């Protein structure tokens, strides 16, 4: 799992039939200090995330392990919305 922030949406009027109905969001990677990285991933949204939210996402074959993405051609999936992030007892983010 990776930490990221939803920074945008993707709208595709034509796509593979097996991914129709999936909301596609642009996720920028974050460090544990909430510093944005250069990583940008288009993710299928399995949990109802929105722009501006801090999320957990997965890439590669792990992205096809959720009930929403099983057997679908996706390489990224948002699988959790972060409510709080604490590192070594230091709360760094609260929704």
C-alpha positions as CSV (number, residue, x, y, z in Angstrom):
1,X,0.0,0.0,0.0
2,X,1.1,3.5,-0.7
3,X,0.0,6.9,0.6
4,X,-1.3,9.5,-1.8
5,X,-3.6,12.4,-2.3
6,X,-6.4,12.6,-4.9
7,X,-5.6,15.6,-7.1
8,X,-7.9,15.2,-10.0
9,X,-10.4,13.1,-12.1
10,X,-10.3,11.3,-15.4
11,X,-13.2,11.2,-17.7
12,X,-13.1,8.8,-20.6
13,X,-16.1,8.5,-22.9
14,X,-14.8,5.4,-24.6
15,X,-13.1,2.6,-22.5
16,X,-12.8,-1.1,-22.1
17,X,-16.2,-2.5,-21.3
18,X,-14.9,-4.2,-18.1
19,X,-14.0,-0.9,-16.6
20,X,-17.2,0.9,-17.4
21,X,-18.8,2.2,-14.2
22,X,-15.5,2.7,-12.4
23,X,-14.6,6.2,-11.2
24,X,-11.1,7.0,-12.2
25,X,-9.0,9.4,-10.1
26,X,-5.6,10.9,-10.3
27,X,-3.5,10.2,-7.3
28,X,-0.1,11.9,-6.4
29,X,2.1,10.0,-4.0
30,X,2.9,11.3,-0.5
31,X,5.7,10.7,1.9
32,X,4.9,10.0,5.6
33,X,5.5,13.7,6.2
34,X,2.8,14.4,3.6
35,X,5.2,15.9,1.1
36,X,4.1,15.3,-2.5
37,X,6.3,13.0,-4.6
38,X,6.7,12.9,-8.4
39,X,4.5,9.8,-8.5
40,X,1.2,10.3,-10.5
41,X,-1.1,7.3,-10.9
42,X,-4.6,6.9,-12.4
43,X,-6.5,4.8,-9.9
44,X,-9.9,3.0,-10.0
45,X,-11.8,4.2,-6.9
46,X,-13.1,1.3,-4.8
47,X,-14.2,3.3,-1.8
48,X,-15.8,6.6,-2.9
49,X,-12.8,8.9,-2.5
50,X,-12.9,12.5,-3.7
51,X,-10.5,15.2,-4.8
52,X,-8.3,16.5,-1.9
53,X,-8.6,13.4,0.2
54,X,-5.6,11.5,1.5
55,X,-5.8,7.8,0.5
56,X,-4.1,4.5,0.5
57,X,-3.6,3.0,-3.0
58,X,-2.0,0.0,-4.5
59,X,-0.4,-0.6,-7.9
60,X,0.3,-3.6,-10.1
61,X,-1.3,-7.0,-9.5
62,X,-2.3,-5.9,-6.0
63,X,-4.7,-3.3,-7.7
64,X,-6.8,-6.2,-9.0
65,X,-7.4,-7.8,-5.5
66,X,-10.4,-5.7,-4.4
67,X,-14.0,-6.8,-5.0
68,X,-14.4,-3.8,-7.3
69,X,-11.4,-4.5,-9.5
70,X,-11.2,-8.3,-9.6
71,X,-10.4,-9.4,-13.1
72,X,-10.5,-5.9,-14.5
73,X,-7.5,-4.3,-16.4
74,X,-6.5,-1.7,-13.8
75,X,-3.0,-0.9,-12.5
76,X,-4.0,1.3,-9.6
77,X,-6.8,1.2,-7.0
78,X,-7.8,3.4,-4.1
79,X,-8.6,1.1,-1.3
80,X,-8.9,3.3,1.7
81,X,-9.6,6.9,2.7
82,X,-7.2,8.0,5.5
83,X,-8.9,9.5,8.6
84,X,-5.7,10.0,10.6
85,X,-1.9,9.5,10.0
86,X,0.4,9.2,13.0
87,X,4.2,8.4,12.8
88,X,6.0,7.6,16.0
89,X,3.2,9.0,18.0
90,X,3.2,12.3,16.1
91,X,-0.2,12.9,14.5
92,X,0.6,14.3,11.0
93,X,-2.9,14.3,9.5
94,X,-6.4,14.3,10.7
95,X,-9.3,14.4,8.2
